[in-house]
C-alpha cells in the first residue's frame, strides 16, 4: 500500500486586548483584516441551521471531554467546527458521511453560504468590542491541489491560499505560520506548531483565527472583590478571588429553573454575552409550604444540548437581582482530539481508508491528529480568551426571599454571539485557582 501524504491543518481562535498589526513575508493577508466571504445565498433559516450544528457539536464534545477531563474544561467549538468544515469540503464517501454526522453539517449548499454569513457577522465593523475571525491556506508550492477546492474554501470561508515549501524548508514554514498566528493573537498563542510537526510530506496547513476582547456592560468594582470559599465538592474547598456586585437599578436576563440558575452577563456592544449555568445548591424558604428546601444539584444533573439551551434561554427574562458573585479565573487547556473525535464517530478520517479526494483528486490524505489549545481570563473588566485547533492529516446557602446568584461551586459558562446564538467558547469551571 502506498504511503499517504502528510497534510497538517491548523485552526486558531483568539480573544485578546489589542488588535494585532503588521504583515510578515508570505502572509496571505494582513492579520487584522480578514477577507470577506460570499454569503449571497444565506437565509435566516439556513444560518440558524449552521448555528444549531455548531451548538450541538459544542455539547456533544463537552460530554465526550467530560469522560476524560476531571478538572476545568475550555474550548472553542466554533474553531474546531471551522477547521473541520474546511476539511469536510474535500471529503467524499464514508469519510464525508461520518464528518457530517459528528459535526451535524446541513446540506453543503446550506453550510457554505450560511457559514459565510456567520463569519461575516463576526467580522462586521463599528463594534464596541473587538471580534474578528479569519482563515488561511498554506499550500505546498508545487502540489496539484484541485482549483475547485481552493476556490470554494476562499469563497465561502475566506481562506486565502499562499505558497510555502514544506518539502525543502519545513522549519521555515513552521516559523512563518507561527508568526502569522502570533500576529493574529496579539502574542497569546506562540509556537502553536511544534518542531517536527511539519515535514517533507506536508502539503497543506489551514489556519483559522477568531479575536475578541469584551468589556462587561456593567463592570464589577475591584474594591468589592474579596477572598471567598469555592466549593469544588462539599468536602474540598479552595480560596478564590470572588467578584461581587449588588445591582441597584440594573436588570439582568435571568431564570431560576428546577435544577439550575442561568444568568446572562452582557459585554458592551450588546451582541456578545456570557451565559453562566449554575446548579442550584444551598437552602431556600418556600413561603407556600412554609418549608426550607435544600438543593444539592451538581453539573451532572444539568442536561445540555442545543435544544435544551434554547429551552433554558426561553425562560430567561429581565430580573432585578439582589446580589451577583462570580469568581475571577484564568486557565488554559490543551486537548489531543484524535481519540475524542474518533469516539464521536469520525473513524475513517483518521485511517488509511480516508477519502479526501476532493482536495487533490486522489485518496492520499488522512487526518493524523487534531490538537486544540485554549486560554481564558475573566476579571472585573471583562473577558479575554484564546484557543487554537490543529488538524493534522497524514500520506452555595441562599438567604430567604432574595434573588442571589452566587457562583461559589462548579459551573458552566458560554460565550455566545447573541444575534445568531452561535457558541464561540464553552467552558466548565471546577477549580478557579488552576
Secondary structure, DSSP 8 states (H G I E B T S, - for coil): ----B-EEEEEEEE--SS------TT-SS-TTS------TT--HHHHHHHHHHHHHHHHHHHHHHHTT--S-EEE-HHHHHHHHHHHHTT--HHHHHHHHHHHT---HHHHHHHHHHHHHHHT-SS-SSEEEEEEEEEEETT----HHHHHHHHHHH--EEEEE-TTT-HHHHHHHHHHHHHHHTTTSS-S-S-TTSS-TT--EEEEEEEEEEEEBSS---GGG-EEEEEESSSS-EEEEEEEEE--SS--EEEEE-SSEEEEEEEBTTSSEEEEEEEE-EEEEEETTTTEEEEEE--GGGS---HHHHHHHHHT-EEE--SEEEEE-EEEEEEEE-HHHHHHHT--GGGSTT---HHHHSSS-B-EEEEEEEEEEEE-SSEEEEEEEEEEEE------TT--EEEE-B-EEEEEEETTTTEEEEEEEES-TT-
